């Protein structure tokens, strides 16, 4: 199995929803999660943006930046 930053973010996202009581109160808080990959150059259709990852990246986006 190949790892992807969005998979790690999904795990942390779900952990926080299960662990933090505030997410269960009324009105509920919402949580939006993403990964930030510093100095990662985006190449559409390859690497972290390969179509095989499209579902997880849609739900837990990858943001990239750099110098």
Rosetta blueprint (number, residue, H / E / L):
1 X L
2 X L
3 X L
4 X L
5 X H
6 X H
7 X H
8 X H
9 X H
10 X H
11 X H
12 X H
13 X H
14 X H
15 X H
16 X H
17 X H
18 X H
19 X H
20 X L
21 X H
22 X H
23 X H
24 X H
25 X L
26 X L
27 X L
28 X L
29 X L
30 X L
31 X L
32 X L
33 X L
34 X L
35 X E
36 X E
37 X E
38 X E
39 X L
40 X L
41 X L
42 X L
43 X L
44 X L
45 X L
46 X L
47 X H
48 X H
49 X H
50 X L
51 X H
52 X H
53 X H
54 X H
55 X H
56 X H
57 X H
58 X H
59 X H
60 X L
61 X L
62 X E
63 X E
64 X E
65 X E
66 X L
67 X L
